[in-house]
Amino acid sequence: MLLAFADREVVGVFLANEIVSVEQAGLVLWVEELYVVPAARRRGVARGILNFVAEEARRKGIVSIELEVVPTQEAAFALYRAMGFVDVERKRMKWKI
């Protein structure tokens, strides 16, 4: 779990689990939740969280970060694609790190 703060207020929450992937022959970070409060959106909070998490994941030997996106969440899809995630299935995305 990771919290992002601005002016002593929580503005973002990240929750993930490390899982073993036989398919990828290594550890995968499965994202359960990435949430930024509406007032803090479009200010780089989610990008900052993902960049920090990716660096930590690389350091630990994790091979990819994976998540599911609700199909109607176009802003989320745009963010993840801009960060380097690719579509794996209809709503599942993967970021090879």
C-alpha positions in Angstrom: 0.0 0.0 0.0 1.2 3.5 -0.9 -0.4 6.8 0.0 0.3 10.1 -1.9 0.1 13.3 0.1 -0.2 17.0 -0.9 -0.4 19.6 1.9 -0.7 16.9 4.5 -3.8 15.6 2.8 -4.1 12.1 1.2 -4.6 12.7 -2.5 -3.8 9.2 -3.8 -4.0 5.5 -2.8 -2.2 2.6 -4.4 -2.7 -1.0 -3.4 -1.1 -4.0 -5.0 0.0 -7.6 -4.5 3.1 -9.5 -5.7 2.1 -12.7 -7.4 4.1 -15.5 -9.0 3.4 -15.9 -12.7 4.2 -19.2 -14.3 3.3 -17.7 -17.7 6.0 -14.9 -17.2 8.4 -17.0 -15.1 8.6 -14.5 -12.4 7.0 -12.1 -10.0 4.2 -9.8 -11.2 2.8 -6.8 -9.4 -1.0 -7.0 -9.5 -2.6 -3.6 -9.0 -5.8 -3.8 -6.9 -6.4 -0.1 -6.6 -5.0 3.2 -7.9 -7.2 6.1 -6.9 -6.6 9.9 -6.9 -9.1 12.2 -5.3 -11.0 14.3 -7.9 -9.5 17.6 -6.8 -6.0 16.3 -7.3 -6.5 14.7 -10.7 -4.6 15.8 -13.8 -1.7 17.0 -11.7 0.7 14.1 -12.1 -0.3 12.2 -8.9 -1.1 8.9 -10.6 2.0 9.2 -12.8 4.2 9.9 -9.8 2.8 6.9 -8.0 3.2 4.6 -11.0 6.8 5.8 -11.6 7.8 5.2 -8.0 6.1 1.8 -7.9 7.8 0.8 -11.2 11.3 1.7 -9.8 10.7 -0.3 -6.6 9.3 -3.2 -8.6 12.4 -3.3 -10.9 14.6 -3.2 -7.9 12.8 -6.3 -6.5 13.0 -8.2 -9.8 9.3 -7.9 -10.7 8.8 -8.5 -14.4 5.6 -6.6 -15.0 2.8 -4.6 -13.5 -0.7 -5.7 -14.4 -4.2 -4.4 -13.7 -7.8 -4.4 -14.8 -9.6 -1.3 -16.0 -13.4 -0.8 -16.1 -14.1 -0.4 -19.9 -15.9 2.9 -19.4 -12.9 4.5 -17.7 -11.4 6.2 -20.8 -9.2 8.6 -18.7 -7.7 5.6 -16.9 -7.0 3.8 -20.2 -5.4 6.9 -21.6 -3.1 7.3 -18.6 -2.0 3.6 -18.6 -1.3 3.6 -22.3 0.7 6.8 -22.0 2.7 5.1 -19.2 3.5 2.1 -21.4 0.8 -0.4 -20.5 -0.6 -2.5 -23.3 -3.9 -4.2 -23.7 -3.7 -7.9 -22.9 -7.4 -8.7 -22.9 -10.6 -6.7 -23.0 -10.0 -4.8 -19.7 -6.7 -6.2 -18.5 -3.4 -4.3 -19.1 0.2 -5.1 -18.6 3.4 -2.9 -18.2 6.6 -4.8 -18.9 9.1 -3.1 -16.7 
